[in-house]
Structure formats: C-alpha cells, structure tokens
Amino acid sequence: MSHKFDSQSADKLISPERYQELKPDILLQKLAAPPGSTILDLGCANGFFTFPAAVAMGENGMVIAADILDQMLTLLNRRMPPDNVQVLQVEEVKMEVDSDSVDAAMVLSLYHEFKAPLENLQEIKRVLKAEGKIMLLDWDPLSDRERGPEKEQRVLQSKVIKDLESVGFAIDLQENYVDDIWLLLAHLTP
C-alpha cells in the first residue's frame, strides 16, 4: 500500500524544527558528494534537501529536484531555486534523466510511498554513474513515536537493504538517524 504526502501540509517539510532535527548539512557530509557533483533529490517536495545540496554542490554542480507532484514543484519554484537546480516532474519508475549522469541520489521519506520499490531502485540505478551512491531515510515501523505515516505504511530498514542488494547496491552505512527515522547509504557494485 502506498500513500503520497499531502501537499497541503508542505510547510511542515521546510519548518525550522525539521531542519534542526534532520540536519541536511550532516546528511550531505555522510553522502560525501564533492562540490561539482550532480545530485538527484528524488521526492524533493518543496526543497528541504534541494537548497542545502545546491549550496554544497556549488556553481559547477547540479541538483536535480524531482517530484511526482506538480503542486510540490510549484511550491519549490516559488522559493526561487538557484541556477544549479534543475526542477523536474517525474513519474513513478520513470525519469527524464540521462543514464550514468548522477553522482548521488537522495531518497528522503519517500521509500514507503513507492508502489514499485524494486523498479524505482532500478531506475535510480540507471541514472547513477558507475560509482554512484544512494542515501535513503525513512520512517521506522518499529518506533513507538507517534508521527509521520501510519506504521503499516512504513518499511523496515532490513527490507530496504534486501531490495538495494537485489538490484546491485552494497550497503556502506545503516543507522537509526533519529529515534523514528532510519538511514541507509549504499553504492553501486561493479
């Protein structure tokens, strides 16, 4: 069962509290994509990760801010993204992004919304360069904390690890990032 985020609640995504809790600068350090890299921010919504990533990648880098929801991309565009951000509407399992063109992909609080997780991972793999990386953060169904999507909509970290490995990723880091959100970092294997 998948559930798409309600764009009516988009302000929550860029609240100071969310920035304080999820610390995109720390996520960027863990992702370790050097300035000048191309990052895919899949499910970018209104730009929580897009804007810090654009600063970190610098004028020679690029952030592809991709989302399925036109309303979210409209909200992102209203925030006037810098020149090194390409705003892109995508379909689930299909992106108009060149193969082997992306250094790293960020999938933040989106995996639980995928209708076809393995197909989505294959599409991310297609756009990643040979040494490409993926970072995923999502809601932990084992947490007792009451916020975010319903527990039955959440995905176990162990399930996502199996999915990643099955399509050709090797896990570099797995952790509980905050008490109800797990983090995975993986790279493509040759």
Backbone as a chain_set.jsonl record, in Angstrom:
{"seq": "MSHKFDSQSADKLISPERYQELKPDILLQKLAAPPGSTILDLGCANGFFTFPAAVAMGENGMVIAADILDQMLTLLNRRMPPDNVQVLQVEEVKMEVDSDSVDAAMVLSLYHEFKAPLENLQEIKRVLKAEGKIMLLDWDPLSDRERGPEKEQRVLQSKVIKDLESVGFAIDLQENYVDDIWLLLAHLTP", "coords": {"N": [[0.843, -1.181, 0.0], [0.617, 2.154, -0.894], [1.14, 5.613, -0.153], [0.749, 8.932, -0.844], [2.358, 11.972, 0.049], [0.56, 14.672, 1.453], [0.203, 17.623, -0.195], [-0.873, 19.847, 0.96], [0.157, 20.01, 3.451], [2.706, 20.925, 3.169], [4.282, 22.989, 4.279], [5.255, 21.995, 6.674], [7.389, 20.48, 5.886], [9.529, 22.154, 5.446], [10.051, 23.348, 7.812], [11.658, 25.106, 10.534], [12.092, 23.384, 12.688], [12.24, 20.85, 11.498], [14.528, 21.126, 9.935], [16.361, 21.431, 12.013], [16.154, 18.954, 13.282], [16.671, 16.954, 11.25], [18.946, 17.849, 9.975], [20.288, 18.701, 7.241], [22.9, 19.413, 6.468], [24.538, 17.605, 7.809], [23.635, 15.25, 6.649], [24.54, 15.69, 4.044], [27.301, 15.629, 4.53], [27.587, 12.924, 5.227], [26.77, 11.752, 2.836], [28.811, 12.546, 1.184], [29.37, 13.653, -1.371], [31.379, 15.38, -3.514], [31.871, 18.973, -4.063], [30.649, 20.178, -7.184], [29.497, 17.88, -8.025], [26.687, 15.964, -9.337], [23.559, 15.738, -7.982], [20.697, 13.806, -7.405], [17.697, 14.673, -6.117], [15.272, 12.942, -5.184], [11.828, 12.984, -4.962], [11.65, 15.544, -4.026], [9.89, 17.441, -3.05], [9.061, 20.497, -1.602], [11.639, 21.384, -1.399], [13.345, 20.859, 0.848], [15.831, 19.388, 1.104], [16.966, 20.091, -1.289], [17.84, 22.836, -1.471], [20.019, 23.164, 0.494], [21.708, 21.22, -0.663], [22.218, 22.322, -3.171], [23.77, 24.547, -2.495], [25.985, 23.218, -1.367], [26.958, 21.776, -3.572], [27.812, 23.719, -5.265], [28.533, 26.185, -7.883], [29.434, 24.736, -10.066], [28.263, 22.337, -9.793], [25.223, 20.302, -9.727], [21.821, 20.03, -8.856], [19.254, 17.865, -9.247], [16.061, 18.366, -8.834], [13.506, 16.442, -8.239], [10.145, 15.45, -8.523], [6.97, 13.836, -8.212], [4.637, 15.195, -7.86], [3.007, 17.934, -9.124], [2.116, 20.135, -7.645], [3.942, 20.287, -5.517], [6.317, 20.906, -6.864], [5.643, 23.394, -7.851], [5.527, 24.832, -5.447], [8.208, 24.597, -4.723], [9.438, 26.02, -6.828], [8.454, 28.57, -6.271], [10.068, 29.29, -4.193], [12.295, 30.113, -5.414], [14.682, 28.593, -6.616], [18.289, 28.248, -6.884], [20.493, 28.748, -9.776], [21.793, 26.328, -10.248], [20.003, 24.312, -9.879], [17.906, 21.959, -11.251], [14.614, 21.673, -11.906], [12.323, 19.082, -12.014], [9.605, 17.283, -13.174], [8.547, 14.031, -12.518], [7.58, 10.635, -13.245], [6.389, 7.836, -11.367], [8.828, 5.377, -11.338], [9.921, 6.271, -13.717], [12.071, 8.554, -15.139], [13.046, 11.523, -16.751], [15.941, 11.638, -17.086], [19.31, 11.52, -17.958], [21.02, 8.424, -18.531], [23.607, 7.148, -16.415], [24.459, 9.636, -15.32], [24.352, 10.844, -12.847], [25.812, 11.534, -9.713], [25.079, 10.999, -7.062], [22.176, 9.957, -5.259], [19.41, 11.115, -3.404], [16.935, 9.934, -1.303], [14.51, 10.812, 0.489], [12.373, 10.162, 3.058], [10.57, 8.832, 1.369], [10.572, 6.228, 0.391], [8.628, 4.568, 1.533], [6.409, 5.346, 0.145], [6.623, 4.324, -2.381], [5.149, 2.541, -5.009], [6.199, 0.539, -6.512], [8.852, -0.596, -5.453], [11.315, -1.994, -6.225], [11.466, -1.538, -8.977], [11.663, 1.237, -8.963], [14.152, 1.518, -7.683], [15.744, 0.332, -9.651], [15.465, 2.223, -11.676], [16.665, 4.445, -10.475], [19.22, 3.381, -10.251], [19.835, 3.23, -12.969], [20.23, 5.926, -13.685], [22.387, 6.634, -12.162], [25.94, 7.144, -12.025], [28.712, 4.869, -12.596], [30.095, 4.621, -10.146], [28.206, 5.504, -8.429], [26.161, 6.682, -5.648], [23.592, 6.074, -3.193], [21.386, 7.521, -0.876], [19.103, 6.817, 1.607], [16.461, 7.771, 3.681], [13.989, 6.961, 5.993], [10.818, 6.343, 7.616], [10.722, 4.508, 10.621], [9.125, 1.508, 11.217], [9.26, 0.197, 13.614], [9.47, 1.973, 15.632], [8.145, 3.615, 18.527], [7.247, 6.147, 18.482], [4.77, 8.569, 17.789], [4.144, 9.889, 14.973], [4.317, 11.091, 11.574], [3.847, 8.812, 8.765], [1.313, 6.206, 8.944], [2.005, 3.228, 10.841], [1.699, 0.802, 9.401], [2.222, 1.609, 6.842], [4.88, 2.102, 6.725], [8.318, 1.04, 6.097], [10.464, -1.617, 6.848], [13.89, -1.229, 7.683], [15.586, -3.388, 7.165], [14.244, -4.686, 5.072], [14.516, -2.811, 3.013], [17.268, -2.863, 2.719], [17.593, -5.463, 1.68], [16.217, -5.089, -0.733], [17.85, -3.126, -1.973], [20.301, -4.531, -2.215], [19.468, -6.567, -3.912], [19.197, -5.332, -6.376], [21.731, -4.524, -6.99], [23.271, -2.876, -5.276], [25.655, -2.099, -2.713], [25.76, -2.02, 0.784], [26.871, 0.696, 2.671], [26.486, 2.122, 5.001], [24.359, 1.835, 7.755], [21.963, 3.008, 9.926], [20.152, 4.196, 12.809], [18.897, 7.195, 12.336], [17.472, 9.367, 13.521], [15.282, 8.964, 16.356], [12.975, 7.75, 15.189], [13.49, 7.448, 12.531], [15.239, 5.81, 10.043], [18.464, 5.442, 8.4], [20.113, 4.751, 5.37], [23.012, 4.199, 3.476], [24.363, 3.512, 0.367], [26.315, 2.036, -2.305], [26.762, 1.599, -5.848], [27.61, -1.602, -7.064], [30.259, -3.058, -8.956]], "CA": [[0.0, 0.0, 0.0], [1.404, 3.384, -0.922], [0.416, 6.806, 0.254], [1.509, 10.116, -1.233], [2.314, 13.064, 1.018], [-0.432, 15.704, 1.143], [0.89, 18.892, -0.44], [-1.445, 20.869, 1.842], [0.989, 20.041, 4.659], [4.076, 21.13, 2.692], [5.055, 23.885, 5.146], [5.926, 21.178, 7.694], [8.608, 19.909, 5.317], [10.62, 23.125, 5.481], [9.995, 24.039, 9.101], [12.94, 25.156, 11.253], [12.213, 22.193, 13.537], [12.671, 19.729, 10.663], [15.94, 21.359, 9.622], [17.132, 21.18, 13.236], [16.169, 17.524, 13.575], [17.256, 16.113, 10.201], [20.279, 18.394, 9.689], [20.749, 18.377, 5.897], [24.355, 19.545, 6.345], [25.104, 16.326, 8.266], [23.311, 14.281, 5.6], [25.465, 15.951, 2.943], [28.612, 15.102, 4.938], [27.531, 11.462, 5.132], [26.677, 11.423, 1.413], [30.197, 12.764, 0.728], [29.479, 14.019, -2.782], [32.175, 16.605, -3.527], [31.356, 20.075, -4.874], [30.741, 19.888, -8.611], [28.751, 16.653, -8.307], [25.265, 16.028, -9.669], [22.752, 15.005, -7.004], [19.271, 13.649, -7.657], [16.86, 14.76, -4.924], [14.033, 12.307, -5.634], [10.788, 13.308, -3.989], [12.195, 16.785, -3.45], [8.806, 18.25, -2.481], [9.29, 21.944, -1.728], [13.053, 21.713, -1.42], [14.054, 20.723, 2.129], [17.216, 18.98, 0.862], [17.424, 20.699, -2.548], [18.565, 24.098, -1.297], [21.344, 22.913, 1.073], [22.528, 20.469, -1.617], [22.639, 23.258, -4.215], [24.883, 25.323, -1.929], [27.13, 22.321, -1.193], [27.49, 21.347, -4.872], [28.451, 24.884, -5.873], [28.069, 26.593, -9.216], [29.799, 23.719, -11.06], [27.473, 21.143, -9.523], [23.829, 20.35, -10.135], [20.843, 19.262, -8.099], [18.03, 17.583, -9.987], [14.968, 18.34, -7.859], [12.497, 15.67, -8.96], [8.971, 15.047, -7.751], [5.818, 13.373, -8.975], [3.516, 16.115, -7.636], [3.145, 19.275, -9.697], [1.916, 21.133, -6.572], [5.197, 20.418, -4.773], [7.285, 21.594, -7.711], [5.217, 24.794, -7.863], [5.986, 25.402, -4.176], [9.665, 24.688, -4.816], [9.774, 27.126, -7.727], [8.151, 29.83, -5.584], [11.199, 29.589, -3.309], [13.33, 30.608, -6.322], [15.919, 27.815, -6.51], [19.433, 28.816, -7.609], [20.693, 28.313, -11.161], [22.31, 24.96, -10.357], [18.914, 23.373, -9.582], [17.004, 21.629, -12.351], [13.342, 21.191, -11.376], [11.885, 18.06, -12.96], [8.478, 16.425, -12.798], [8.807, 12.648, -12.901], [6.557, 9.633, -12.967], [6.988, 6.741, -10.604], [9.607, 4.42, -12.119], [10.383, 6.821, -14.988], [12.6, 9.915, -15.035], [13.73, 12.05, -17.935], [17.309, 11.928, -16.654], [20.23, 10.691, -18.735], [21.685, 7.297, -17.872], [25.002, 7.355, -15.986], [24.705, 11.081, -15.252], [24.154, 11.329, -11.485], [26.81, 11.021, -8.766], [24.445, 10.525, -5.83], [20.726, 10.142, -5.172], [18.826, 11.239, -2.066], [15.541, 9.493, -1.26], [14.194, 11.209, 1.86], [10.98, 9.92, 3.473], [9.823, 8.536, 0.145], [10.543, 4.805, 0.061], [7.349, 3.981, 1.96], [5.378, 5.739, -0.817], [6.831, 3.639, -3.655], [4.252, 1.438, -5.364], [7.047, -0.498, -7.105], [10.177, -0.249, -4.936], [12.443, -2.529, -6.986], [11.512, -0.826, -10.258], [12.185, 2.571, -8.668], [15.591, 1.38, -7.451], [16.369, 0.08, -10.956], [15.503, 3.496, -12.397], [17.72, 5.24, -9.831], [20.481, 2.751, -10.667], [20.065, 3.593, -14.376], [20.729, 7.3, -13.834], [23.633, 6.796, -11.411], [27.226, 6.782, -12.618], [29.194, 3.552, -12.15], [30.483, 4.681, -8.731], [27.152, 6.287, -7.788], [25.702, 6.361, -4.296], [22.215, 6.395, -2.852], [21.08, 7.665, 0.546], [17.674, 6.729, 1.891], [15.983, 7.93, 5.05], [12.543, 6.747, 6.042], [10.191, 6.145, 8.925], [10.929, 3.185, 11.2], [7.877, 0.944, 11.743], [9.484, -0.356, 14.95], [9.485, 3.07, 16.599], [6.896, 3.88, 19.248], [6.903, 7.566, 18.353], [3.542, 8.766, 17.019], [4.142, 10.96, 13.977], [4.611, 10.555, 10.259], [2.846, 7.899, 8.201], [0.863, 5.087, 9.77], [3.019, 2.173, 10.948], [1.548, -0.204, 8.343], [2.731, 2.164, 5.584], [6.331, 2.222, 6.833], [9.087, -0.097, 5.579], [11.603, -1.997, 7.673], [15.215, -0.978, 7.117], [16.105, -4.669, 6.668], [13.588, -4.943, 3.781], [15.122, -1.913, 2.027], [18.614, -3.398, 2.486], [17.431, -6.592, 0.746], [15.855, -4.518, -2.036], [19.039, -2.488, -2.531], [21.261, -5.568, -2.595], [18.93, -7.36, -5.024], [19.357, -4.624, -7.655], [23.138, -4.272, -7.264], [23.916, -1.922, -4.378], [26.301, -2.61, -1.496], [25.462, -1.126, 1.908], [28.031, 1.324, 3.302], [26.118, 2.632, 6.325], [22.975, 1.695, 8.188], [21.856, 3.522, 11.289], [18.953, 4.941, 13.201], [19.364, 8.58, 12.24], [16.808, 9.901, 14.711], [14.653, 7.809, 17.013], [11.961, 7.067, 14.387], [13.885, 7.516, 11.118], [16.484, 5.103, 9.744], [19.276, 5.945, 7.288], [20.948, 3.807, 4.642], [23.878, 4.726, 2.417], [24.844, 2.384, -0.42], [26.931, 2.381, -3.585], [26.626, 0.581, -6.9], [28.719, -2.549, -7.146], [30.613, -3.299, -10.38]], "C": [[0.886, 1.242, 0.0], [0.505, 4.56, -0.606], [1.283, 8.001, -0.089], [1.307, 11.216, -0.191], [1.329, 14.124, 0.537], [0.272, 17.052, 1.004], [0.313, 20.035, 0.399], [-0.61, 21.033, 3.114], [2.448, 20.378, 4.334], [4.908, 22.029, 3.598], [5.811, 23.124, 6.233], [7.286, 20.689, 7.203], [9.796, 20.86, 5.38], [10.582, 23.952, 6.764], [11.382, 24.076, 9.739], [13.167, 23.912, 12.117], [12.716, 20.992, 12.726], [14.136, 19.887, 10.265], [16.822, 21.041, 10.827], [17.241, 19.682, 13.51], [16.93, 16.711, 12.524], [18.605, 16.609, 9.682], [20.794, 18.033, 8.29], [22.255, 18.528, 5.709], [25.062, 18.26, 6.777], [24.836, 15.239, 7.217], [24.259, 14.449, 4.413], [26.876, 15.47, 3.274], [28.651, 13.584, 4.796], [27.489, 11.008, 3.672], [28.037, 11.583, 0.734], [30.316, 12.941, -0.784], [30.235, 15.341, -2.847], [31.499, 17.723, -4.327], [31.604, 19.783, -6.356], [29.989, 18.633, -9.006], [27.326, 16.975, -8.754], [24.518, 15.135, -8.689], [21.308, 14.977, -7.473], [18.562, 13.694, -6.313], [15.481, 14.26, -5.325], [12.962, 12.455, -4.559], [11.144, 14.589, -3.266], [11.156, 17.634, -2.731], [9.111, 19.731, -2.675], [10.736, 22.34, -1.423], [13.827, 21.624, -0.122], [15.534, 20.4, 1.919], [17.807, 19.688, -0.355], [18.3, 21.921, -2.317], [19.928, 23.909, -0.615], [22.269, 22.158, 0.115], [23.049, 21.384, -2.719], [23.818, 24.103, -3.739], [26.133, 24.446, -1.861], [27.757, 21.916, -2.526], [28.147, 22.502, -5.619], [27.994, 25.129, -7.3], [28.434, 25.595, -10.31], [29.05, 22.409, -10.855], [26.037, 21.34, -9.953], [23.008, 19.536, -9.157], [19.618, 19.101, -8.996], [16.943, 17.385, -8.939], [13.765, 17.712, -8.547], [11.348, 15.277, -8.035], [7.862, 14.655, -8.717], [4.692, 14.412, -8.945], [3.818, 17.508, -8.171], [3.011, 20.362, -8.622], [3.2, 21.364, -5.782], [6.233, 21.186, -5.583], [6.935, 23.081, -7.848], [5.693, 25.491, -6.592], [7.504, 25.563, -4.172], [10.067, 25.89, -5.673], [9.481, 28.49, -7.107], [9.277, 30.252, -4.649], [12.426, 30.034, -4.099], [14.654, 29.855, -6.159], [17.046, 28.449, -7.322], [19.599, 28.17, -8.991], [21.177, 26.874, -11.288], [21.276, 23.914, -9.911], [18.06, 23.205, -10.834], [15.743, 21.025, -11.734], [12.706, 20.281, -12.427], [10.688, 17.297, -12.414], [8.738, 15.029, -13.355], [7.559, 11.814, -12.681], [7.209, 8.574, -12.092], [7.598, 5.753, -11.59], [10.075, 4.988, -13.46], [10.799, 8.272, -14.79], [13.248, 10.295, -16.354], [15.107, 12.572, -17.504], [18.217, 10.981, -17.431], [20.798, 9.555, -17.893], [23.115, 7.696, -17.518], [25.371, 8.836, -15.86], [24.698, 11.66, -13.836], [25.189, 10.689, -10.56], [26.179, 10.41, -7.518], [22.957, 10.838, -5.863], [20.319, 10.196, -3.709], [17.354, 10.856, -2.166], [15.091, 9.667, 0.192], [12.704, 11.05, 2.138], [10.071, 9.631, 2.287], [9.643, 7.041, -0.091], [9.199, 4.169, 0.411], [6.201, 4.346, 1.012], [5.501, 5.0, -2.145], [5.797, 2.534, -3.853], [5.055, 0.245, -5.876], [8.493, -0.242, -6.693], [11.343, -0.737, -5.787], [12.583, -1.823, -8.334], [12.04, 0.592, -10.064], [13.691, 2.518, -8.425], [16.33, 1.117, -8.759], [16.49, 1.377, -11.751], [16.554, 4.432, -11.797], [19.083, 4.7, -10.247], [20.83, 3.153, -12.099], [20.696, 4.978, -14.496], [22.044, 7.531, -13.099], [24.853, 6.426, -12.253], [27.705, 5.468, -11.991], [29.553, 3.534, -10.669], [29.419, 5.393, -7.889], [26.697, 5.753, -6.442], [24.229, 6.72, -4.155], [22.104, 6.503, -1.337], [19.566, 7.646, 0.69], [17.45, 6.961, 3.375], [14.486, 7.684, 5.014], [12.112, 6.39, 7.458], [10.325, 4.701, 9.38], [9.615, 2.645, 11.759], [8.027, 0.377, 13.158], [9.496, 0.719, 16.031], [8.115, 3.227, 17.265], [6.421, 5.321, 19.098], [5.72, 7.736, 17.401], [3.614, 10.026, 16.172], [4.469, 10.328, 12.641], [3.519, 9.622, 9.775], [2.468, 6.799, 9.194], [1.907, 3.964, 9.737], [2.917, 1.142, 9.826], [2.011, 0.305, 6.972], [4.261, 2.226, 5.574], [7.022, 0.938, 6.375], [10.269, -0.355, 6.511], [12.915, -1.709, 6.939], [15.785, -2.262, 6.512], [15.497, -5.033, 5.312], [14.233, -4.08, 2.696], [16.552, -2.36, 1.717], [18.539, -4.553, 1.489], [17.1, -6.089, -0.654], [17.08, -3.912, -2.72], [20.03, -3.539, -3.037], [20.777, -6.349, -3.815], [19.078, -6.668, -6.373], [20.797, -4.172, -7.893], [23.798, -3.175, -6.452], [24.573, -2.668, -3.225], [26.093, -1.566, -0.395], [26.766, -0.615, 2.523], [27.735, 1.74, 4.738], [24.654, 2.34, 6.57], [22.916, 2.141, 9.636], [20.447, 4.032, 11.541], [19.385, 6.388, 13.28], [18.775, 9.44, 13.348], [15.912, 8.782, 15.215], [13.579, 7.098, 16.187], [12.25, 7.132, 12.885], [15.224, 6.806, 10.943], [17.171, 5.724, 8.527], [20.062, 4.797, 6.69], [21.766, 4.565, 3.608], [24.459, 3.518, 1.702], [25.484, 2.892, -1.699], [26.698, 1.247, -4.57], [27.844, -0.318, -6.883], [28.999, -2.832, -8.62], [30.007, -4.603, -10.885]], "O": [[1.804, 1.354, 0.813], [-0.714, 4.508, -0.768], [2.437, 8.073, 0.335], [0.223, 11.364, 0.374], [1.275, 14.434, -0.653], [0.861, 17.558, 1.959], [0.947, 21.081, 0.532], [-0.667, 22.072, 3.772], [3.332, 20.133, 5.156], [6.123, 21.853, 3.682], [6.88, 23.553, 6.665], [8.214, 20.505, 7.991], [10.945, 20.418, 5.369], [11.024, 25.1, 6.795], [12.193, 23.178, 9.51], [14.297, 23.446, 12.259], [13.528, 20.207, 13.218], [14.894, 18.917, 10.255], [17.895, 20.455, 10.684], [18.295, 19.197, 13.922], [17.75, 15.864, 12.879], [19.327, 15.863, 9.02], [21.646, 17.153, 8.16], [22.836, 17.838, 4.871], [26.067, 17.872, 6.181], [25.703, 14.412, 6.934], [24.727, 13.463, 3.845], [27.575, 14.958, 2.4], [29.631, 13.026, 4.303], [28.099, 10.002, 3.313], [28.367, 10.834, -0.185], [31.254, 12.437, -1.401], [29.772, 16.333, -2.285], [30.649, 17.45, -5.175], [32.632, 19.218, -6.728], [29.852, 18.343, -10.194], [26.831, 18.088, -8.577], [24.798, 13.942, -8.575], [20.76, 15.999, -7.887], [18.801, 12.84, -5.459], [14.626, 15.037, -5.749], [13.169, 12.096, -3.4], [10.967, 14.707, -2.054], [11.508, 18.46, -1.889], [9.389, 20.167, -3.792], [11.019, 23.519, -1.211], [14.875, 22.257, 0.005], [16.398, 21.063, 2.492], [19.023, 19.863, -0.439], [19.38, 22.033, -2.898], [20.918, 24.452, -1.105], [23.471, 22.419, 0.079], [24.191, 21.243, -3.155], [24.757, 24.345, -4.498], [27.217, 24.879, -2.251], [28.972, 21.732, -2.599], [28.957, 22.275, -6.517], [27.181, 24.386, -7.85], [27.816, 25.599, -11.375], [29.186, 21.479, -11.65], [25.666, 22.393, -10.472], [23.441, 18.485, -8.687], [19.025, 20.083, -9.443], [16.908, 16.368, -8.246], [13.085, 18.362, -9.341], [11.564, 14.83, -6.909], [7.827, 15.083, -9.871], [3.895, 14.502, -9.879], [4.757, 18.172, -7.73], [3.7, 21.38, -8.673], [3.515, 22.497, -5.419], [6.948, 22.026, -5.038], [7.826, 23.925, -7.95], [6.204, 26.61, -6.649], [8.022, 26.561, -3.671], [10.93, 26.678, -5.287], [10.184, 29.461, -7.388], [9.425, 31.436, -4.346], [13.478, 30.302, -3.517], [15.626, 30.4, -5.635], [16.792, 29.111, -8.329], [18.937, 27.186, -9.321], [20.989, 26.256, -12.336], [21.629, 22.775, -9.605], [17.56, 24.177, -11.399], [15.809, 19.969, -11.105], [12.568, 20.665, -13.589], [10.748, 16.731, -11.323], [9.103, 14.872, -14.52], [6.612, 12.237, -12.018], [8.432, 8.433, -12.077], [6.954, 5.347, -12.557], [10.591, 4.228, -14.28], [10.014, 9.108, -14.343], [13.916, 9.48, -16.991], [15.387, 13.769, -17.552], [17.931, 9.789, -17.548], [21.027, 9.71, -16.693], [23.749, 8.478, -18.226], [26.466, 9.24, -16.249], [25.006, 12.837, -13.648], [25.421, 9.481, -10.605], [26.682, 9.423, -6.981], [22.533, 11.85, -6.42], [20.813, 9.429, -2.882], [16.619, 11.381, -3.003], [15.273, 8.773, 1.018], [11.875, 11.723, 1.526], [8.946, 10.125, 2.215], [8.663, 6.629, -0.709], [8.693, 3.328, -0.333], [5.138, 3.728, 1.064], [4.577, 5.042, -2.957], [5.595, 1.695, -2.975], [4.657, -0.907, -5.703], [9.281, 0.271, -7.487], [12.271, 0.028, -6.047], [13.697, -1.543, -8.777], [12.782, 1.097, -10.906], [14.426, 3.379, -8.908], [17.432, 1.629, -8.955], [17.497, 1.606, -12.421], [17.253, 5.132, -12.529], [19.993, 5.469, -10.557], [21.997, 3.392, -12.407], [21.594, 5.183, -15.314], [22.745, 8.506, -13.371], [24.802, 5.516, -13.081], [27.163, 5.019, -10.981], [29.335, 2.524, -10.0], [29.695, 5.831, -6.772], [26.823, 4.568, -6.134], [23.696, 7.551, -4.89], [22.657, 5.683, -0.603], [18.847, 8.36, -0.009], [18.161, 6.415, 4.217], [13.796, 8.146, 4.105], [12.929, 6.172, 8.354], [10.069, 3.776, 8.609], [9.042, 3.241, 12.671], [7.029, 0.108, 13.826], [9.528, 0.401, 17.22], [7.075, 3.002, 16.646], [5.325, 5.67, 19.534], [5.677, 7.119, 16.337], [3.195, 11.099, 16.604], [4.855, 9.161, 12.578], [2.404, 9.629, 10.298], [3.198, 6.507, 10.141], [2.6, 3.775, 8.737], [3.941, 0.655, 9.346], [2.174, -0.486, 6.043], [4.864, 2.388, 4.513], [6.394, -0.116, 6.277], [10.978, 0.57, 6.909], [13.026, -1.921, 5.732], [16.404, -2.219, 5.449], [16.179, -5.634, 4.482], [14.473, -4.556, 1.586], [17.0, -2.247, 0.576], [19.337, -4.614, 0.553], [17.631, -6.594, -1.644], [17.321, -4.155, -3.903], [20.532, -3.439, -4.156], [21.582, -6.748, -4.657], [19.085, -7.333, -7.409], [21.069, -3.505, -8.891], [24.791, -2.597, -6.894], [24.109, -3.731, -2.813], [26.238, -0.367, -0.634], [27.655, -1.401, 2.854], [28.62, 1.715, 5.593], [23.809, 2.568, 5.704], [23.715, 1.709, 10.468], [19.668, 4.264, 10.617], [20.143, 6.774, 14.17], [19.501, 10.159, 14.034], [15.795, 7.747, 14.558], [13.292, 5.933, 16.46], [11.36, 6.9, 12.067], [16.211, 7.144, 11.595], [16.549, 6.433, 7.735], [20.613, 3.967, 7.413], [21.259, 5.469, 2.945], [24.985, 2.606, 2.339], [25.238, 4.019, -2.129], [26.469, 0.1, -4.187], [28.972, 0.146, -6.711], [28.079, -2.843, -9.438], [30.198, -4.963, -12.046]]}, "num_chains": 1, "name": "protein.A"}
